[in-house]
Amino acid sequence: MLRSYLRLALFALGLLVGVQVPGFLEAYSRHVEARRLEAEQALGGFHDTARRFFDGDLAALVAHYRESQDPVIQSDAASVDRLVQRASLLEREWQAMQRPWYARAWHVLLGAERSLRAEVWRSYEFRVLLAPDAVAWGIGSALLLAWLVESLLLALSYPLRPRSRRQRGYR
């Protein structure tokens, strides 16, 4: 009886963890989009300058700043370069979050920018969503977790079973 309750509790835990996945993916996607828009806005004036003088090439603008004799402009080259790199990173992350659900989940799990994922994790609020994708994630992860733990426990207990009991199972 206790074993049945433990299985039920394990299934419930898997379900509760699984329903968080779509919410976290959505939170990550919104966070990346907000940061991307913010980075674009910060680069707005530099984009205008690059369009006027360098055919829109921000890298050429940064190179020009670095070659300048003015130390203030040389110093700004590093700042603009960091902004350009950040905007590029956020654009790649945003593009990754436009793919199908399984690709987004895989990306956030293994390929996402760690600092962004950590920011979202710190501010994420756990909720039980009843949206179809959350329910599907919940049931899928509950079944997977229950199956993995049950298989692991059976594999670990196999050597401990009496030999005669093991042989009866093969007949």
N, C-alpha and C positions, 0 to 999 in steps of 0.2 A: 504494500500500500504506500509506504513512504517512497518507494522507487517511482511509483506512478506520479506522486505529487512532485517529486524532483524533476521528472520529465516534463510535467506541465509547467513548472516554474522556469525551466530552461527554455521551453518553447515560448513562454511569455516574454522572457528576457530577449530572446532573438527577435520576437515580433516588435518589441518596443525599440530596440536598437535599429531594426530595419526601417521602421517608419520615419526615422530621423534622416535617412539618406537623401530623399528628394528635397527636404527642407534645407539641409546643409548645402546641397548642390545649388539650389536657388539662391541662398544667402551668398555663396561664393560668387556666383554669376553676377548678382547685383553689385556686390562689393567691387569686383573687377571692372564692371561697366562704369560705376561712379568714379573710380580712380582713373580710368581711361579718359573719361570726359574732362576730369579735372586736369590731367596732364595735357590734353589737347588745348584746353583754355590757357594754361600756363605758357604753352609754346606759341600761342596765337600771334603775338607780335613778331616773334622770330620767324614764323612761317611767312608772314607778310614781307619781312626784309629779305628772306631767302628767295621768295617769288620775284621780287623786284630786281635783285642783283645777281642771283645765282640759279636762275631757272627752277626755283623751288627746292634746291638741294641743301638741306640743313647741314649735311656733313661738310659741304664747301663753305658754308657760313662759319662753322666752327673752326675749320682750317684757316680761314681768313682772320678770325679773331686771334688764333694762336700765333699767326705770323705778324700780327700788328706790333708796332714799336711801343705802343701805349701799354704799360703794365696793368692798368685797370681793365682794359679790354682783354688782355691775355688772361687775366684772372677770371673774367666772365666766360671765357671759352670753356673752362672746366665745368662751370655751372650749367651752361647751355648743353654741353655734351652729356652731363648726367641727366638732364631733363629729356633729352632726345632718347637716351638709352632706356630710361624709365617708361617713356611713352611707347617705345618699341616693344618692351617686355609686356606692358599692359595690353597692347594690341594683339600680341601672340596669345596671351591668356584669354582674351575676349574671343578670338577666333576659335580657340579650343573649346570654349563653352557654347559655341554655335553648332557643334556636331551632335549626333544622336545621343540618347540618354546613356547608353553603355560606354560610349567613348568619353563623355563628360565624367562619368563616375570613375573610369579608369584613370583619366587625366588628373582629377582631384586627388585620387588615392595615391598615385605614384609620380605624376609628372608636374604637378602644380608648383608654382613658386612658393617655397616654404614660408617665407615671411607673410605673404598674402593669406595662405591657408591658416597660419597661426593667428593672424589678426581676426579672421572670420571666426575661428574656433573660440577665441576669447570672448567675442561678443555674441556668439550664437545662443539663442534661447531654445531649449528643448520643448517641443510641442508634439502632441499626437495628432497628426493630420489624418483625415479620413478621405483624402483624395485617392482616386483609383491607383495612381502610381505609388503613393505611399503605402497603401494596403498591399499592393503586389510586392513591393520591396520588403515589407514587414513579414509577410507570409513566406516569401522566398528565403529571407535570412533566418527566420525561425526554423524552417525545415532543414536548412543547411546546417545551422548550429546544432540542432538536435541530432541530426544524422552523424555529424562529425564527432560529437561527444559520445554518442552511443557506440559508434564504431571504435573509437579510441578505448573506451571502457571494456568493450568485448575483446578487443585485441590484447589488452593488458591482463584481463582475467583468464584468457585461454590457457596459459601455462599453469595456472593455479587449479584448474578443474581436475577432478579425479580421472584417471585414464579410462576406466570402464565407462564412465559417462560420455567421454569424447567418442569412444568407439561405437556406442549405441546410436549416436547422431549420424553416423555414416551408413547405417543399414537401411 
